């Protein structure tokens, strides 16, 4: 298997927030969680749990994508 064929876990992080567990338990379908980022804030691409790049979210029909804007110099 070539290195290019390896599959890695990728995650796009839109933002986060802190909530009391009591609020989370009460949430149901349709609940909205406000994140600590604005619409224009960059999202992070994590590979195997480590941040690798940042980018902007794009929507095309019913698909959502991350456009890579910057590759981080060093994984944190």
N, CA, C and O atoms as a Maestro MAE file, in Angstrom:
{
 s_m_m2io_version
 :::
 2.0.0
}

f_m_ct {
 s_m_title
 :::
 protein
 m_atom[304] {
  # First column is atom index #
  i_m_mmod_type
  r_m_x_coord
  r_m_y_coord
  r_m_z_coord
  i_m_residue_number
  s_m_chain_name
  s_m_pdb_residue_name
  s_m_pdb_atom_name
  i_m_atomic_number
  :::
  1 25 0.853 -1.184 0.000 1 A "UNK " " N  " 7
  2 3 0.000 0.000 0.000 1 A "UNK " " CA " 6
  3 2 0.894 1.242 0.000 1 A "UNK " " C  " 6
  4 15 1.802 1.353 0.824 1 A "UNK " " O  " 8
  5 25 0.645 2.151 -0.900 2 A "UNK " " N  " 7
  6 3 1.407 3.388 -0.992 2 A "UNK " " CA " 6
  7 2 0.942 4.378 0.069 2 A "UNK " " C  " 6
  8 15 -0.213 4.348 0.493 2 A "UNK " " O  " 8
  9 25 1.844 5.251 0.493 3 A "UNK " " N  " 7
  10 3 1.518 6.257 1.495 3 A "UNK " " CA " 6
  11 2 0.299 7.081 1.072 3 A "UNK " " C  " 6
  12 15 -0.530 7.441 1.909 3 A "UNK " " O  " 8
  13 25 0.193 7.370 -0.198 4 A "UNK " " N  " 7
  14 3 -0.938 8.156 -0.705 4 A "UNK " " CA " 6
  15 2 -2.276 7.444 -0.566 4 A "UNK " " C  " 6
  16 15 -3.324 8.086 -0.633 4 A "UNK " " O  " 8
  17 25 -2.257 6.154 -0.377 5 A "UNK " " N  " 7
  18 3 -3.494 5.378 -0.255 5 A "UNK " " CA " 6
  19 2 -3.964 5.229 1.188 5 A "UNK " " C  " 6
  20 15 -5.057 4.715 1.426 5 A "UNK " " O  " 8
  21 25 -3.163 5.667 2.152 6 A "UNK " " N  " 7
  22 3 -3.553 5.564 3.557 6 A "UNK " " CA " 6
  23 2 -4.762 6.446 3.829 6 A "UNK " " C  " 6
  24 15 -4.841 7.578 3.351 6 A "UNK " " O  " 8
  25 25 -5.690 5.922 4.594 7 A "UNK " " N  " 7
  26 3 -6.859 6.703 4.974 7 A "UNK " " CA " 6
  27 2 -6.646 7.206 6.393 7 A "UNK " " C  " 6
  28 15 -6.223 6.458 7.274 7 A "UNK " " O  " 8
  29 25 -6.946 8.490 6.603 8 A "UNK " " N  " 7
  30 3 -6.812 9.104 7.920 8 A "UNK " " CA " 6
  31 2 -8.143 9.727 8.307 8 A "UNK " " C  " 6
  32 15 -8.944 10.088 7.445 8 A "UNK " " O  " 8
  33 25 -8.372 9.849 9.608 9 A "UNK " " N  " 7
  34 3 -9.606 10.458 10.092 9 A "UNK " " CA " 6
  35 2 -9.496 11.968 9.936 9 A "UNK " " C  " 6
  36 15 -8.560 12.583 10.446 9 A "UNK " " O  " 8
  37 25 -10.443 12.557 9.239 10 A "UNK " " N  " 7
  38 3 -10.467 14.009 9.067 10 A "UNK " " CA " 6
  39 2 -11.724 14.573 9.706 10 A "UNK " " C  " 6
  40 15 -12.807 13.998 9.601 10 A "UNK " " O  " 8
  41 25 -11.560 15.713 10.373 11 A "UNK " " N  " 7
  42 3 -12.657 16.380 11.055 11 A "UNK " " CA " 6
  43 2 -12.569 17.867 10.767 11 A "UNK " " C  " 6
  44 15 -11.481 18.441 10.818 11 A "UNK " " O  " 8
  45 25 -13.689 18.498 10.467 12 A "UNK " " N  " 7
  46 3 -13.731 19.944 10.300 12 A "UNK " " CA " 6
  47 2 -14.407 20.525 11.534 12 A "UNK " " C  " 6
  48 15 -15.529 20.156 11.878 12 A "UNK " " O  " 8
  49 25 -13.703 21.442 12.196 13 A "UNK " " N  " 7
  50 3 -14.209 22.067 13.421 13 A "UNK " " CA " 6
  51 2 -14.751 23.447 13.071 13 A "UNK " " C  " 6
  52 15 -14.011 24.332 12.640 13 A "UNK " " O  " 8
  53 25 -16.058 23.613 13.263 14 A "UNK " " N  " 7
  54 3 -16.709 24.885 12.954 14 A "UNK " " CA " 6
  55 2 -16.580 25.876 14.106 14 A "UNK " " C  " 6
  56 15 -16.516 27.084 13.876 14 A "UNK " " O  " 8
  57 25 -16.540 25.393 15.313 15 A "UNK " " N  " 7
  58 3 -16.475 26.233 16.502 15 A "UNK " " CA " 6
  59 2 -16.857 25.413 17.706 15 A "UNK " " C  " 6
  60 15 -17.048 24.201 17.607 15 A "UNK " " O  " 8
  61 25 -16.966 26.057 18.823 16 A "UNK " " N  " 7
  62 3 -17.332 25.348 20.048 16 A "UNK " " CA " 6
  63 2 -18.033 26.284 21.012 16 A "UNK " " C  " 6
  64 15 -18.210 27.470 20.733 16 A "UNK " " O  " 8
  65 25 -18.426 25.740 22.136 17 A "UNK " " N  " 7
  66 3 -19.051 26.519 23.198 17 A "UNK " " CA " 6
  67 2 -18.999 25.705 24.481 17 A "UNK " " C  " 6
  68 15 -18.657 24.523 24.454 17 A "UNK " " O  " 8
  69 25 -19.328 26.316 25.579 18 A "UNK " " N  " 7
  70 3 -19.403 25.611 26.864 18 A "UNK " " CA " 6
  71 2 -20.842 25.699 27.358 18 A "UNK " " C  " 6
  72 15 -21.428 26.780 27.418 18 A "UNK " " O  " 8
  73 25 -21.402 24.541 27.711 19 A "UNK " " N  " 7
  74 3 -22.782 24.473 28.186 19 A "UNK " " CA " 6
  75 2 -22.854 23.608 29.434 19 A "UNK " " C  " 6
  76 15 -22.106 22.639 29.564 19 A "UNK " " O  " 8
  77 25 -23.750 23.954 30.354 20 A "UNK " " N  " 7
  78 3 -23.983 23.065 31.492 20 A "UNK " " CA " 6
  79 2 -24.603 21.755 31.004 20 A "UNK " " C  " 6
  80 15 -25.424 21.761 30.088 20 A "UNK " " O  " 8
  81 25 -24.222 20.662 31.597 21 A "UNK " " N  " 7
  82 3 -24.738 19.354 31.190 21 A "UNK " " CA " 6
  83 2 -26.263 19.316 31.290 21 A "UNK " " C  " 6
  84 15 -26.920 18.634 30.503 21 A "UNK " " O  " 8
  85 25 -26.818 20.034 32.241 22 A "UNK " " N  " 7
  86 3 -28.278 20.082 32.388 22 A "UNK " " CA " 6
  87 2 -28.969 20.619 31.149 22 A "UNK " " C  " 6
  88 15 -30.034 20.132 30.770 22 A "UNK " " O  " 8
  89 25 -28.364 21.634 30.505 23 A "UNK " " N  " 7
  90 3 -28.935 22.184 29.266 23 A "UNK " " CA " 6
  91 2 -28.848 21.176 28.134 23 A "UNK " " C  " 6
  92 15 -29.785 21.028 27.349 23 A "UNK " " O  " 8
  93 25 -27.730 20.489 28.054 24 A "UNK " " N  " 7
  94 3 -27.534 19.511 26.980 24 A "UNK " " CA " 6
  95 2 -28.544 18.377 27.101 24 A "UNK " " C  " 6
  96 15 -29.101 17.932 26.098 24 A "UNK " " O  " 8
  97 25 -28.782 17.909 28.319 25 A "UNK " " N  " 7
  98 3 -29.716 16.806 28.552 25 A "UNK " " CA " 6
  99 2 -31.134 17.201 28.144 25 A "UNK " " C  " 6
  100 15 -31.903 16.357 27.682 25 A "UNK " " O  " 8
  101 25 -31.483 18.469 28.311 26 A "UNK " " N  " 7
  102 3 -32.830 18.947 27.975 26 A "UNK " " CA " 6
  103 2 -33.045 19.142 26.470 26 A "UNK " " C  " 6
  104 15 -34.184 19.256 26.016 26 A "UNK " " O  " 8
  105 25 -31.961 19.180 25.704 27 A "UNK " " N  " 7
  106 3 -32.088 19.458 24.269 27 A "UNK " " CA " 6
  107 2 -32.777 18.323 23.538 27 A "UNK " " C  " 6
  108 15 -32.603 17.147 23.855 27 A "UNK " " O  " 8
  109 25 -33.542 18.703 22.576 28 A "UNK " " N  " 7
  110 3 -34.215 17.720 21.732 28 A "UNK " " CA " 6
  111 2 -33.996 18.053 20.271 28 A "UNK " " C  " 6
  112 15 -33.215 18.938 19.922 28 A "UNK " " O  " 8
  113 25 -34.691 17.335 19.445 29 A "UNK " " N  " 7
  114 3 -34.594 17.547 17.998 29 A "UNK " " CA " 6
  115 2 -34.908 19.006 17.677 29 A "UNK " " C  " 6
  116 15 -35.886 19.562 18.176 29 A "UNK " " O  " 8
  117 25 -34.079 19.618 16.847 30 A "UNK " " N  " 7
  118 3 -34.284 20.997 16.435 30 A "UNK " " CA " 6
  119 2 -33.631 22.021 17.348 30 A "UNK " " C  " 6
  120 15 -33.692 23.220 17.075 30 A "UNK " " O  " 8
  121 25 -33.005 21.563 18.435 31 A "UNK " " N  " 7
  122 3 -32.321 22.494 19.331 31 A "UNK " " CA " 6
  123 2 -31.174 23.168 18.580 31 A "UNK " " C  " 6
  124 15 -30.542 22.565 17.714 31 A "UNK " " O  " 8
  125 25 -30.923 24.407 18.923 32 A "UNK " " N  " 7
  126 3 -29.847 25.169 18.292 32 A "UNK " " CA " 6
  127 2 -28.790 25.483 19.343 32 A "UNK " " C  " 6
  128 15 -29.098 25.992 20.421 32 A "UNK " " O  " 8
  129 25 -27.546 25.173 19.014 33 A "UNK " " N  " 7
  130 3 -26.425 25.476 19.907 33 A "UNK " " CA " 6
  131 2 -25.617 26.586 19.247 33 A "UNK " " C  " 6
  132 15 -25.088 26.406 18.150 33 A "UNK " " O  " 8
  133 25 -25.522 27.728 19.910 34 A "UNK " " N  " 7
  134 3 -24.749 28.849 19.373 34 A "UNK " " CA " 6
  135 2 -23.274 28.600 19.646 34 A "UNK " " C  " 6
  136 15 -22.878 28.299 20.772 34 A "UNK " " O  " 8
  137 25 -22.469 28.729 18.599 35 A "UNK " " N  " 7
  138 3 -21.034 28.509 18.710 35 A "UNK " " CA " 6
  139 2 -20.314 29.821 18.997 35 A "UNK " " C  " 6
  140 15 -20.867 30.902 18.791 35 A "UNK " " O  " 8
  141 25 -19.081 29.716 19.472 36 A "UNK " " N  " 7
  142 3 -18.309 30.903 19.829 36 A "UNK " " CA " 6
  143 2 -17.590 31.540 18.641 36 A "UNK " " C  " 6
  144 15 -16.739 32.408 18.835 36 A "UNK " " O  " 8
  145 25 -17.908 31.137 17.445 37 A "UNK " " N  " 7
  146 3 -17.296 31.678 16.234 37 A "UNK " " CA " 6
  147 2 -18.338 32.399 15.397 37 A "UNK " " C  " 6
  148 15 -19.529 32.099 15.477 37 A "UNK " " O  " 8
  149 25 -17.883 33.352 14.594 38 A "UNK " " N  " 7
  150 3 -18.797 34.040 13.687 38 A "UNK " " CA " 6
  151 2 -18.835 33.285 12.352 38 A "UNK " " C  " 6
  152 15 -18.033 32.382 12.113 38 A "UNK " " O  " 8
  153 25 -19.757 33.662 11.512 39 A "UNK " " N  " 7
  154 3 -19.911 33.024 10.203 39 A "UNK " " CA " 6
  155 2 -18.626 33.164 9.375 39 A "UNK " " C  " 6
  156 15 -18.284 32.273 8.598 39 A "UNK " " O  " 8
  157 25 -17.930 34.269 9.545 40 A "UNK " " N  " 7
  158 3 -16.726 34.534 8.756 40 A "UNK " " CA " 6
  159 2 -15.449 33.943 9.350 40 A "UNK " " C  " 6
  160 15 -14.390 34.030 8.729 40 A "UNK " " O  " 8
  161 25 -15.527 33.352 10.524 41 A "UNK " " N  " 7
  162 3 -14.336 32.780 11.155 41 A "UNK " " CA " 6
  163 2 -13.857 31.561 10.382 41 A "UNK " " C  " 6
  164 15 -14.669 30.798 9.859 41 A "UNK " " O  " 8
  165 25 -12.539 31.372 10.307 42 A "UNK " " N  " 7
  166 3 -12.033 30.173 9.628 42 A "UNK " " CA " 6
  167 2 -12.362 28.913 10.418 42 A "UNK " " C  " 6
  168 15 -12.403 28.936 11.648 42 A "UNK " " O  " 8
  169 25 -12.591 27.838 9.720 43 A "UNK " " N  " 7
  170 3 -12.804 26.533 10.341 43 A "UNK " " CA " 6
  171 2 -11.494 25.758 10.251 43 A "UNK " " C  " 6
  172 15 -10.684 25.998 9.356 43 A "UNK " " O  " 8
  173 25 -11.291 24.835 11.177 44 A "UNK " " N  " 7
  174 3 -10.052 24.070 11.212 44 A "UNK " " CA " 6
  175 2 -10.256 22.667 10.683 44 A "UNK " " C  " 6
  176 15 -11.269 22.027 10.965 44 A "UNK " " O  " 8
  177 25 -9.289 22.189 9.913 45 A "UNK " " N  " 7
  178 3 -9.259 20.806 9.458 45 A "UNK " " CA " 6
  179 2 -8.296 20.056 10.372 45 A "UNK " " C  " 6
  180 15 -7.112 20.384 10.440 45 A "UNK " " O  " 8
  181 25 -8.810 19.052 11.071 46 A "UNK " " N  " 7
  182 3 -7.985 18.199 11.927 46 A "UNK " " CA " 6
  183 2 -7.777 16.872 11.205 46 A "UNK " " C  " 6
  184 15 -8.712 16.326 10.619 46 A "UNK " " O  " 8
  185 25 -6.572 16.364 11.247 47 A "UNK " " N  " 7
  186 3 -6.254 15.057 10.690 47 A "UNK " " CA " 6
  187 2 -5.722 14.196 11.829 47 A "UNK " " C  " 6
  188 15 -4.720 14.530 12.462 47 A "UNK " " O  " 8
  189 25 -6.411 13.080 12.078 48 A "UNK " " N  " 7
  190 3 -6.081 12.212 13.217 48 A "UNK " " CA " 6
  191 2 -5.981 13.010 14.514 48 A "UNK " " C  " 6
  192 15 -5.105 12.751 15.339 48 A "UNK " " O  " 8
  193 25 -6.882 13.985 14.694 49 A "UNK " " N  " 7
  194 3 -6.973 14.751 15.930 49 A "UNK " " CA " 6
  195 2 -6.080 15.970 16.004 49 A "UNK " " C  " 6
  196 15 -6.204 16.750 16.949 49 A "UNK " " O  " 8
  197 25 -5.188 16.170 15.056 50 A "UNK " " N  " 7
  198 3 -4.270 17.310 15.087 50 A "UNK " " CA " 6
  199 2 -4.662 18.332 14.019 50 A "UNK " " C  " 6
  200 15 -4.957 17.950 12.887 50 A "UNK " " O  " 8
  201 25 -4.670 19.635 14.361 51 A "UNK " " N  " 7
  202 3 -5.004 20.655 13.368 51 A "UNK " " CA " 6
  203 2 -3.961 20.700 12.260 51 A "UNK " " C  " 6
  204 15 -2.761 20.737 12.531 51 A "UNK " " O  " 8
  205 25 -4.419 20.698 11.019 52 A "UNK " " N  " 7
  206 3 -3.507 20.678 9.877 52 A "UNK " " CA " 6
  207 2 -3.679 21.901 8.976 52 A "UNK " " C  " 6
  208 15 -2.705 22.396 8.408 52 A "UNK " " O  " 8
  209 25 -4.920 22.389 8.845 53 A "UNK " " N  " 7
  210 3 -5.177 23.505 7.935 53 A "UNK " " CA " 6
  211 2 -6.406 24.271 8.407 53 A "UNK " " C  " 6
  212 15 -7.185 23.789 9.230 53 A "UNK " " O  " 8
  213 25 -6.559 25.476 7.867 54 A "UNK " " N  " 7
  214 3 -7.776 26.243 8.124 54 A "UNK " " CA " 6
  215 2 -8.395 26.610 6.788 54 A "UNK " " C  " 6
  216 15 -7.728 26.617 5.753 54 A "UNK " " O  " 8
  217 25 -9.675 26.912 6.833 55 A "UNK " " N  " 7
  218 3 -10.355 27.226 5.590 55 A "UNK " " CA " 6
  219 2 -11.723 27.824 5.828 55 A "UNK " " C  " 6
  220 15 -12.113 28.110 6.960 55 A "UNK " " O  " 8
  221 25 -12.437 28.006 4.745 56 A "UNK " " N  " 7
  222 3 -13.779 28.578 4.807 56 A "UNK " " CA " 6
  223 2 -14.802 27.530 4.393 56 A "UNK " " C  " 6
  224 15 -14.542 26.679 3.543 56 A "UNK " " O  " 8
  225 25 -15.954 27.615 5.007 57 A "UNK " " N  " 7
  226 3 -17.056 26.693 4.697 57 A "UNK " " CA " 6
  227 2 -17.760 27.179 3.436 57 A "UNK " " C  " 6
  228 15 -18.033 28.369 3.285 57 A "UNK " " O  " 8
  229 25 -18.051 26.246 2.534 58 A "UNK " " N  " 7
  230 3 -18.791 26.555 1.316 58 A "UNK " " CA " 6
  231 2 -19.968 25.596 1.200 58 A "UNK " " C  " 6
  232 15 -19.867 24.419 1.548 58 A "UNK " " O  " 8
  233 25 -21.068 26.112 0.712 59 A "UNK " " N  " 7
  234 3 -22.273 25.310 0.513 59 A "UNK " " CA " 6
  235 2 -22.599 25.299 -0.966 59 A "UNK " " C  " 6
  236 15 -22.676 26.350 -1.602 59 A "UNK " " O  " 8
  237 25 -22.791 24.096 -1.518 60 A "UNK " " N  " 7
  238 3 -23.153 23.927 -2.920 60 A "UNK " " CA " 6
  239 2 -24.351 22.992 -2.964 60 A "UNK " " C  " 6
  240 15 -24.209 21.772 -2.897 60 A "UNK " " O  " 8
  241 25 -25.525 23.582 -3.077 61 A "UNK " " N  " 7
  242 3 -26.745 22.766 -3.039 61 A "UNK " " CA " 6
  243 2 -26.906 22.169 -1.655 61 A "UNK " " C  " 6
  244 15 -26.973 22.894 -0.662 61 A "UNK " " O  " 8
  245 25 -26.968 20.836 -1.588 62 A "UNK " " N  " 7
  246 3 -27.121 20.173 -0.295 62 A "UNK " " CA " 6
  247 2 -25.784 19.654 0.240 62 A "UNK " " C  " 6
  248 15 -25.765 18.861 1.181 62 A "UNK " " O  " 8
  249 25 -24.669 20.090 -0.348 63 A "UNK " " N  " 7
  250 3 -23.331 19.642 0.072 63 A "UNK " " CA " 6
  251 2 -22.609 20.776 0.792 63 A "UNK " " C  " 6
  252 15 -22.741 21.940 0.415 63 A "UNK " " O  " 8
  253 25 -21.860 20.439 1.810 64 A "UNK " " N  " 7
  254 3 -21.050 21.406 2.547 64 A "UNK " " CA " 6
  255 2 -19.598 20.984 2.413 64 A "UNK " " C  " 6
  256 15 -19.280 19.798 2.503 64 A "UNK " " O  " 8
  257 25 -18.714 21.954 2.198 65 A "UNK " " N  " 7
  258 3 -17.301 21.662 1.956 65 A "UNK " " CA " 6
  259 2 -16.421 22.649 2.703 65 A "UNK " " C  " 6
  260 15 -16.883 23.698 3.152 65 A "UNK " " O  " 8
  261 25 -15.158 22.302 2.827 66 A "UNK " " N  " 7
  262 3 -14.166 23.205 3.391 66 A "UNK " " CA " 6
  263 2 -13.174 23.572 2.295 66 A "UNK " " C  " 6
  264 15 -12.533 22.695 1.715 66 A "UNK " " O  " 8
  265 25 -13.046 24.861 2.012 67 A "UNK " " N  " 7
  266 3 -12.036 25.336 1.058 67 A "UNK " " CA " 6
  267 2 -10.789 25.674 1.874 67 A "UNK " " C  " 6
  268 15 -10.822 26.569 2.718 67 A "UNK " " O  " 8
  269 25 -9.687 24.957 1.623 68 A "UNK " " N  " 7
  270 3 -8.445 25.171 2.353 68 A "UNK " " CA " 6
  271 2 -7.880 26.542 1.986 68 A "UNK " " C  " 6
  272 15 -7.694 26.855 0.810 68 A "UNK " " O  " 8
  273 25 -7.610 27.353 3.007 69 A "UNK " " N  " 7
  274 3 -7.060 28.687 2.818 69 A "UNK " " CA " 6
  275 2 -5.605 28.722 3.286 69 A "UNK " " C  " 6
  276 15 -4.774 29.411 2.693 69 A "UNK " " O  " 8
  277 25 -5.301 27.982 4.345 70 A "UNK " " N  " 7
  278 3 -3.963 28.031 4.915 70 A "UNK " " CA " 6
  279 2 -3.609 26.672 5.501 70 A "UNK " " C  " 6
  280 15 -4.412 26.066 6.210 70 A "UNK " " O  " 8
  281 25 -2.414 26.199 5.206 71 A "UNK " " N  " 7
  282 3 -1.908 24.979 5.835 71 A "UNK " " CA " 6
  283 2 -1.054 25.431 7.003 71 A "UNK " " C  " 6
  284 15 -0.131 26.229 6.839 71 A "UNK " " O  " 8
  285 25 -1.370 24.914 8.187 72 A "UNK " " N  " 7
  286 3 -0.662 25.343 9.388 72 A "UNK " " CA " 6
  287 2 0.796 24.880 9.325 72 A "UNK " " C  " 6
  288 15 1.095 23.765 8.899 72 A "UNK " " O  " 8
  289 25 1.681 25.756 9.757 73 A "UNK " " N  " 7
  290 3 3.121 25.471 9.685 73 A "UNK " " CA " 6
  291 2 3.511 24.291 10.560 73 A "UNK " " C  " 6
  292 15 4.389 23.511 10.191 73 A "UNK " " O  " 8
  293 25 2.873 24.153 11.706 74 A "UNK " " N  " 7
  294 3 3.236 23.095 12.634 74 A "UNK " " CA " 6
  295 2 1.967 22.602 13.333 74 A "UNK " " C  " 6
  296 15 1.189 23.407 13.846 74 A "UNK " " O  " 8
  297 25 1.760 21.295 13.353 75 A "UNK " " N  " 7
  298 3 0.611 20.740 14.073 75 A "UNK " " CA " 6
  299 2 0.744 21.084 15.539 75 A "UNK " " C  " 6
  300 15 1.828 20.995 16.115 75 A "UNK " " O  " 8
  301 25 -0.368 21.480 16.141 76 A "UNK " " N  " 7
  302 3 -0.350 21.889 17.559 76 A "UNK " " CA " 6
  303 2 -0.434 20.690 18.470 76 A "UNK " " C  " 6
  304 15 -0.431 20.842 19.691 76 A "UNK " " O  " 8
  :::
 }
 m_bond[303] {
  # First column is bond index #
  i_m_from
  i_m_to
  i_m_order
  :::
  1 1 2 1
  2 2 3 1
  3 3 4 2
  4 3 5 1
  5 5 6 1
  6 6 7 1
  7 7 8 2
  8 7 9 1
  9 9 10 1
  10 10 11 1
  11 11 12 2
  12 11 13 1
  13 13 14 1
  14 14 15 1
  15 15 16 2
  16 15 17 1
  17 17 18 1
  18 18 19 1
  19 19 20 2
  20 19 21 1
  21 21 22 1
  22 22 23 1
  23 23 24 2
  24 23 25 1
  25 25 26 1
  26 26 27 1
  27 27 28 2
  28 27 29 1
  29 29 30 1
  30 30 31 1
  31 31 32 2
  32 31 33 1
  33 33 34 1
  34 34 35 1
  35 35 36 2
  36 35 37 1
  37 37 38 1
  38 38 39 1
  39 39 40 2
  40 39 41 1
  41 41 42 1
  42 42 43 1
  43 43 44 2
  44 43 45 1
  45 45 46 1
  46 46 47 1
  47 47 48 2
  48 47 49 1
  49 49 50 1
  50 50 51 1
  51 51 52 2
  52 51 53 1
  53 53 54 1
  54 54 55 1
  55 55 56 2
  56 55 57 1
  57 57 58 1
  58 58 59 1
  59 59 60 2
  60 59 61 1
  61 61 62 1
  62 62 63 1
  63 63 64 2
  64 63 65 1
  65 65 66 1
  66 66 67 1
  67 67 68 2
  68 67 69 1
  69 69 70 1
  70 70 71 1
  71 71 72 2
  72 71 73 1
  73 73 74 1
  74 74 75 1
  75 75 76 2
  76 75 77 1
  77 77 78 1
  78 78 79 1
  79 79 80 2
  80 79 81 1
  81 81 82 1
  82 82 83 1
  83 83 84 2
  84 83 85 1
  85 85 86 1
  86 86 87 1
  87 87 88 2
  88 87 89 1
  89 89 90 1
  90 90 91 1
  91 91 92 2
  92 91 93 1
  93 93 94 1
  94 94 95 1
  95 95 96 2
  96 95 97 1
  97 97 98 1
  98 98 99 1
  99 99 100 2
  100 99 101 1
  101 101 102 1
  102 102 103 1
  103 103 104 2
  104 103 105 1
  105 105 106 1
  106 106 107 1
  107 107 108 2
  108 107 109 1
  109 109 110 1
  110 110 111 1
  111 111 112 2
  112 111 113 1
  113 113 114 1
  114 114 115 1
  115 115 116 2
  116 115 117 1
  117 117 118 1
  118 118 119 1
  119 119 120 2
  120 119 121 1
  121 121 122 1
  122 122 123 1
  123 123 124 2
  124 123 125 1
  125 125 126 1
  126 126 127 1
  127 127 128 2
  128 127 129 1
  129 129 130 1
  130 130 131 1
  131 131 132 2
  132 131 133 1
  133 133 134 1
  134 134 135 1
  135 135 136 2
  136 135 137 1
  137 137 138 1
  138 138 139 1
  139 139 140 2
  140 139 141 1
  141 141 142 1
  142 142 143 1
  143 143 144 2
  144 143 145 1
  145 145 146 1
  146 146 147 1
  147 147 148 2
  148 147 149 1
  149 149 150 1
  150 150 151 1
  151 151 152 2
  152 151 153 1
  153 153 154 1
  154 154 155 1
  155 155 156 2
  156 155 157 1
  157 157 158 1
  158 158 159 1
  159 159 160 2
  160 159 161 1
  161 161 162 1
  162 162 163 1
  163 163 164 2
  164 163 165 1
  165 165 166 1
  166 166 167 1
  167 167 168 2
  168 167 169 1
  169 169 170 1
  170 170 171 1
  171 171 172 2
  172 171 173 1
  173 173 174 1
  174 174 175 1
  175 175 176 2
  176 175 177 1
  177 177 178 1
  178 178 179 1
  179 179 180 2
  180 179 181 1
  181 181 182 1
  182 182 183 1
  183 183 184 2
  184 183 185 1
  185 185 186 1
  186 186 187 1
  187 187 188 2
  188 187 189 1
  189 189 190 1
  190 190 191 1
  191 191 192 2
  192 191 193 1
  193 193 194 1
  194 194 195 1
  195 195 196 2
  196 195 197 1
  197 197 198 1
  198 198 199 1
  199 199 200 2
  200 199 201 1
  201 201 202 1
  202 202 203 1
  203 203 204 2
  204 203 205 1
  205 205 206 1
  206 206 207 1
  207 207 208 2
  208 207 209 1
  209 209 210 1
  210 210 211 1
  211 211 212 2
  212 211 213 1
  213 213 214 1
  214 214 215 1
  215 215 216 2
  216 215 217 1
  217 217 218 1
  218 218 219 1
  219 219 220 2
  220 219 221 1
  221 221 222 1
  222 222 223 1
  223 223 224 2
  224 223 225 1
  225 225 226 1
  226 226 227 1
  227 227 228 2
  228 227 229 1
  229 229 230 1
  230 230 231 1
  231 231 232 2
  232 231 233 1
  233 233 234 1
  234 234 235 1
  235 235 236 2
  236 235 237 1
  237 237 238 1
  238 238 239 1
  239 239 240 2
  240 239 241 1
  241 241 242 1
  242 242 243 1
  243 243 244 2
  244 243 245 1
  245 245 246 1
  246 246 247 1
  247 247 248 2
  248 247 249 1
  249 249 250 1
  250 250 251 1
  251 251 252 2
  252 251 253 1
  253 253 254 1
  254 254 255 1
  255 255 256 2
  256 255 257 1
  257 257 258 1
  258 258 259 1
  259 259 260 2
  260 259 261 1
  261 261 262 1
  262 262 263 1
  263 263 264 2
  264 263 265 1
  265 265 266 1
  266 266 267 1
  267 267 268 2
  268 267 269 1
  269 269 270 1
  270 270 271 1
  271 271 272 2
  272 271 273 1
  273 273 274 1
  274 274 275 1
  275 275 276 2
  276 275 277 1
  277 277 278 1
  278 278 279 1
  279 279 280 2
  280 279 281 1
  281 281 282 1
  282 282 283 1
  283 283 284 2
  284 283 285 1
  285 285 286 1
  286 286 287 1
  287 287 288 2
  288 287 289 1
  289 289 290 1
  290 290 291 1
  291 291 292 2
  292 291 293 1
  293 293 294 1
  294 294 295 1
  295 295 296 2
  296 295 297 1
  297 297 298 1
  298 298 299 1
  299 299 300 2
  300 299 301 1
  301 301 302 1
  302 302 303 1
  303 303 304 2
  :::
 }
}
